[in-house]
Amino acid sequence: RAVSEVIPPRRLARVELVAEGPHCAVPEVIATTKQGQTVCLSPSAPWVKLILTRILKRYHRVL
């Protein structure tokens, strides 16, 4: 079950994007909070899309 309510980015320790494939029919976004709680985020939520865009921009700057 995916969560759509906003989690402040400062509370997130890790964000993983799991692409669709044979193991999963839809893409998933898994977040781990700094408290160690794992949460499945709704990939269609606007705030999740914004966080993923920012992470990807930062990643491309490093390359």
RANORQUI-V615153 format. One record per residue. SS is DSSP state (H for helix, E for strand, - for the rest). NEAR is the number of other ideal C-beta (glycine too) atoms within 10 Angstrom. Layout:
[[SS & NEAR] [SS & NEAR]]
//
This chain:
[[- & 5] [- & 15] [E & 14] [- & 12] [- & 9] [- & 12] [- & 17] [- & 8] [H & 13] [H & 6] [H & 11] [E & 15] [E & 11] [E & 10] [E & 17] [E & 11] [E & 14] [E & 14] [- & 9] [- & 10] [E & 8] [- & 5] [- & 7] [E & 10] [- & 8] [- & 10] [- & 12] [E & 16] [E & 21] [E & 14] [E & 20] [E & 14] [E & 14] [- & 10] [- & 7] [- & 7] [- & 11] [E & 10] [E & 16] [E & 13] [E & 24] [- & 16] [- & 16] [- & 12] [- & 16] [H & 10] [H & 15] [H & 21] [H & 13] [H & 11] [H & 19] [H & 15] [H & 10] [H & 11] [H & 13] [H & 11] [H & 9] [H & 9] [H & 9] [H & 8] [H & 7] [H & 5] [- & 4]]
//
